[in-house]
Amino acid sequence: MNPTETPGGTPAPDGPVVLLGVLKDIHNLGVLILKHALERAGFRVVNAGAMLSTEELVGAAVETGARVILVSSSYGMAALDADGFRGQCDEAGLDGILLYIGGNLSVSRQNRRWEDIEAEFKALGFDRVYPQDVKLAQVVADLRQDLGLAA
Amino acid sequence: MAGIAHLVDFGSTFTKVVVVDLERPAILGQAQHPSTVDTDVTIGLERALEKASGFSDAPVRLRLASSSARGGLRMVAVGLVPALTAEAARQAALGAGAKVIRVFSHELTAADVADLEALRPDLLLLAGGTDGGNRAVVTHNADAIARSRVDAPVIVACNRVASDAVVARLSASGKRCYPTANVLPELDRLDVEPARAVIRDAFVRHIVEAKGLDRAISRVDDIVMPTPAAVMDAATLLAHGTGDEPGWGDLMVVDVGGATTDVHSVSSAPPGQGLVPRGLPEPDAKRTVEGDLGVRVNAHSVAELAHLHELRADLAQALRAPAAKARCDHLAANTGALASSGEESALDVVLGAACVDIAVERHVGHVRETYSTQGTVQLLHGKDLRAVKALVGVGGVFAFGPRPAEVLRAALARAELPHSMRPETPALYHDARYVFYAMGLLARREPALALRLLKATLVPHGSAPAN
């Protein structure tokens, strides 16, 4: 499985599935941009939509055979929603699935160091944690590295 | 077309024949005789046809039949995640007119397989995985079914990528299987119609014979579908119309029986403004079956539901009266009983309305409010049926009982249930001649004629404002 970029930017048909979803709120522009970027990089992307619970993301990942769940959250309370997410994945047989999260992850971010926010989400079981201004190329590079794919 | 059509239904209690004059066109009448499906189905059919011959001596050009006899089409659905492919498979089976006796999800265990064997379904629907998604579970389940003593044909409607391997494993063990399109090819796209068509085909090929209905084949042109599928077809025809004649648009049909209450909705309108749909996408043509709601066999269980806060207060109060409870017990024990007094007729209206009220509440979507950074968000689970244009009542309680419009109004939206997406101001109709299913059968061959007869036969009650 090697999601190589095809000339038209279409995903490789047997590439790994990346599941995108927005937790608890309805913003979706960033997710659409991310979806486009990941597809151009050769990933098969399934957008599970907005206003999701972690249970719904787990169900969607099971059905789609996703290898990565990439969660977006903008309302600053994701730590509450995502508490127990890794355990739910383990219960559903998704042990080892990659969990990424990005966005406005803490309401008190002005008063906290990014390293602390990142550590908080890593402790919740996320493999990668991104601030709002992350570069899309960084996400693509991380995905390739974590999935063991050629750059 | 000169001549007449006989539209036959092999029910569990009666074999019924609706006689249609194909030339005028007109419904000439209906004859029935107690069913003989447990001995020789042709005996009841012959008697019913003899009675039907009294309506016309014109040549019979068409004779089609549906069947709900011997338990109807009993199906088991197998999927992966309960709220996703398992639910999609259930929706596909219900829409094909089946009685879904059990739904399994995730990997089938040894105990599940033992249950499956004991249930002896007529058909099995195997789903699991979106296209390109999970294939391990459906493959595991195919192996489990292949090793089992289950001899029902298997409809395979799973992850497209896994389908060939699933069919190969089942076929290698001698199971009859029918591959079709995935019921949930993508998370946000339900595709149940191909599976429904294959289920109906398997019904004609296998179930007719298994139920002993093949003896009747020489007397009818075709036994084409389970009876609930005929009701669904009539509802779809009435909503969509034909190429030449428009239908009535989005609508709901409530079919109240002695043992069950079915609700069919045909609607493709998007959810109302400001509603965010959640969960599995909804089928345009949706059927739900309530096995605990009926005006005879289940009269007792309806009375026991009088405590439900969703039930309209006046209906709940009427059902709680001691005399009502006693009458419900009597009806459940004497399912052929007819009302013989004003009080008994009034209770039939209450029972019918309670079945309509609860069945519609379970069928329609519901809105839940939640809060986000953008303010209040209204999440819609299920179908928004507030704007359906027509509401049709089908079944004995409408055809033979008093005050059918009153029974039907129990389906409407009301202030105390603001989150229920019930019909608000539909035009109300009832099937006074009990021929709705027959028009679904006729639609198979003569859709334009069936549509004209439906429109002419259903009795209007005006457009009622919501309660």
Boltz contact constraints between the chains, C-beta under 6 A:
constraints:
  - contact:
      token1: [A, 25]
      token2: [B, 372]
      max_distance: 6.0
  - contact:
      token1: [A, 25]
      token2: [B, 373]
      max_distance: 6.0
  - contact:
      token1: [A, 26]
      token2: [B, 372]
      max_distance: 6.0
  - contact:
      token1: [A, 26]
      token2: [B, 374]
      max_distance: 6.0
  - contact:
      token1: [A, 48]
      token2: [B, 187]
      max_distance: 6.0
  - contact:
      token1: [A, 51]
      token2: [B, 276]
      max_distance: 6.0
  - contact:
      token1: [A, 59]
      token2: [B, 81]
      max_distance: 6.0
  - contact:
      token1: [A, 59]
      token2: [B, 83]
      max_distance: 6.0
  - contact:
      token1: [A, 59]
      token2: [B, 84]
      max_distance: 6.0
  - contact:
      token1: [A, 60]
      token2: [B, 187]
      max_distance: 6.0
  - contact:
      token1: [A, 62]
      token2: [B, 81]
      max_distance: 6.0
  - contact:
      token1: [A, 63]
      token2: [B, 80]
      max_distance: 6.0
  - contact:
      token1: [A, 63]
      token2: [B, 81]
      max_distance: 6.0
  - contact:
      token1: [A, 63]
      token2: [B, 84]
      max_distance: 6.0
  - contact:
      token1: [A, 63]
      token2: [B, 85]
      max_distance: 6.0
  - contact:
      token1: [A, 63]
      token2: [B, 129]
      max_distance: 6.0
  - contact:
      token1: [A, 63]
      token2: [B, 130]
      max_distance: 6.0
  - contact:
      token1: [A, 63]
      token2: [B, 133]
      max_distance: 6.0
  - contact:
      token1: [A, 63]
      token2: [B, 134]
      max_distance: 6.0
  - contact:
      token1: [A, 64]
      token2: [B, 130]
      max_distance: 6.0
  - contact:
      token1: [A, 64]
      token2: [B, 133]
      max_distance: 6.0
  - contact:
      token1: [A, 65]
      token2: [B, 133]
      max_distance: 6.0
  - contact:
      token1: [A, 65]
      token2: [B, 134]
      max_distance: 6.0
  - contact:
      token1: [A, 75]
      token2: [B, 373]
      max_distance: 6.0
